[in-house]
Amino acid sequence: MSRTKVVPIPVMGRHNINAYLLLGRRPVIVDAGVPGSGRKIHEQITAHGVDPGDVSLIVITHGHIDHFGSAAELHRLTGAPVAGHVADLGPFRSGRAREPYRPTGLMGRLMARNKNLHLKVEPVEPDLLLRGETDLDDFGIEARVMPTPGHTAGSVSVLTNRGDLVAGDLVANSLFGLVPGRPANPPFHDDPLGNLASLRRMLALDPVRLHVGHGTPLEPDRVRRWAAREHRRLSRLQATGRLSPRAQDDTA
């Protein structure tokens, strides 16, 4: 059995926005960053000794433009097919994230005013439409794509045979990745309760670490403690009628 290695590919700042390179029998890319990131990702995977033409698949974790903004460009540069969940097909095809964004706190409310968040990016038509759990063995890595809805309806994560969870925006480092090692919500969730349920399902699989879209890898035990606090917080908001299925008013 080939052991899958996870290599971070920063596309903005040191850890503010990450794509990932998964190395096994063949390489797989997870996420494509903001618009204009394709060439940067191409150069970084080449620097890791990978021939971009060998990339077997580009997995997009969800339909926000900081994750699929360069998917079409990266497809052209590598020739690799793109995989995305059918529930986020609308954003992929339109080049626009589903709006309105649902802020998880102050940072999300501030970011929602940024016009760049509402740009139309180059659309992408996934070659592989994901629906349920999907084994990636045919693409050269020992890993599974796991549906993890909540951040968006079509959010997915990738769990490797080594127990590494490439988690997209299931959880993040605090302040959009600026506080290393501290779990927090990303700026937005469509369904915070659904996202937390997905996170807890993934934690029940005992991952060894969580590789996130915003920030450095997170330790599972620390994420479990944060998730327990988040569950209590969301339960209080729900009990008082201040939490709808697709809105959250407080930050973590």
Secondary structure in CASP SS format (residue, H / E / C, confidence):
PFRMAT SS
TARGET T0000
AUTHOR 0000-0000-0000
METHOD secondary structure of the structure
MODEL  1
M C 1.00
S C 1.00
R C 1.00
T C 1.00
K E 1.00
V E 1.00
V E 1.00
P E 1.00
I E 1.00
P E 1.00
V E 1.00
M E 1.00
G C 1.00
R C 1.00
H C 1.00
N C 1.00
I E 1.00
N E 1.00
A E 1.00
Y E 1.00
L E 1.00
L E 1.00
L E 1.00
G C 1.00
R C 1.00
R C 1.00
P C 1.00
V E 1.00
I E 1.00
V E 1.00
D C 1.00
A C 1.00
G C 1.00
V C 1.00
P C 1.00
G C 1.00
S C 1.00
G H 1.00
R H 1.00
K H 1.00
I H 1.00
H H 1.00
E H 1.00
Q H 1.00
I H 1.00
T H 1.00
A H 1.00
H C 1.00
G C 1.00
V C 1.00
D C 1.00
P H 1.00
G H 1.00
D H 1.00
V C 1.00
S C 1.00
L E 1.00
I E 1.00
V E 1.00
I C 1.00
T C 1.00
H C 1.00
G C 1.00
H C 1.00
I H 1.00
D H 1.00
H H 1.00
F H 1.00
G C 1.00
S C 1.00
A H 1.00
A H 1.00
E H 1.00
L H 1.00
H H 1.00
R H 1.00
L H 1.00
T H 1.00
G C 1.00
A C 1.00
P C 1.00
V E 1.00
A E 1.00
G E 1.00
H E 1.00
V H 1.00
A H 1.00
D H 1.00
L H 1.00
G H 1.00
P H 1.00
F H 1.00
R H 1.00
S H 1.00
G C 1.00
R C 1.00
A C 1.00
R C 1.00
E C 1.00
P C 1.00
Y C 1.00
R C 1.00
P E 1.00
T C 1.00
G C 1.00
L H 1.00
M H 1.00
G H 1.00
R H 1.00
L H 1.00
M H 1.00
A C 1.00
R C 1.00
N C 1.00
K H 1.00
N H 1.00
L H 1.00
H H 1.00
L C 1.00
K C 1.00
V C 1.00
E C 1.00
P C 1.00
V C 1.00
E C 1.00
P C 1.00
D C 1.00
L E 1.00
L E 1.00
L E 1.00
R C 1.00
G C 1.00
E C 1.00
T E 1.00
D E 1.00
L C 1.00
D H 1.00
D H 1.00
F H 1.00
G C 1.00
I C 1.00
E C 1.00
A E 1.00
R E 1.00
V E 1.00
M E 1.00
P E 1.00
T C 1.00
P C 1.00
G C 1.00
H C 1.00
T C 1.00
A C 1.00
G C 1.00
S C 1.00
V E 1.00
S E 1.00
V E 1.00
L E 1.00
T E 1.00
N C 1.00
R C 1.00
G C 1.00
D E 1.00
L E 1.00
V E 1.00
A C 1.00
G C 1.00
D C 1.00
L C 1.00
V C 1.00
A E 1.00
N E 1.00
S H 1.00
L H 1.00
F H 1.00
G H 1.00
L C 1.00
V E 1.00
P E 1.00
G E 1.00
R E 1.00
P E 1.00
A E 1.00
N C 1.00
P C 1.00
P C 1.00
F E 1.00
H C 1.00
D C 1.00
D C 1.00
P H 1.00
L H 1.00
G H 1.00
N H 1.00
L H 1.00
A H 1.00
S H 1.00
L H 1.00
R H 1.00
R H 1.00
M H 1.00
L H 1.00
A C 1.00
L C 1.00
D C 1.00
P C 1.00
V C 1.00
R E 1.00
L E 1.00
H E 1.00
V C 1.00
G C 1.00
H C 1.00
G C 1.00
T C 1.00
P C 1.00
L E 1.00
E C 1.00
P H 1.00
D H 1.00
R H 1.00
V H 1.00
R H 1.00
R H 1.00
W H 1.00
A H 1.00
A H 1.00
R H 1.00
E H 1.00
H H 1.00
R H 1.00
R H 1.00
L H 1.00
S H 1.00
R H 1.00
L H 1.00
Q H 1.00
A H 1.00
T C 1.00
G C 1.00
R C 1.00
L C 1.00
S C 1.00
P C 1.00
R C 1.00
A C 1.00
Q C 1.00
D C 1.00
D C 1.00
T C 1.00
A C 1.00
END
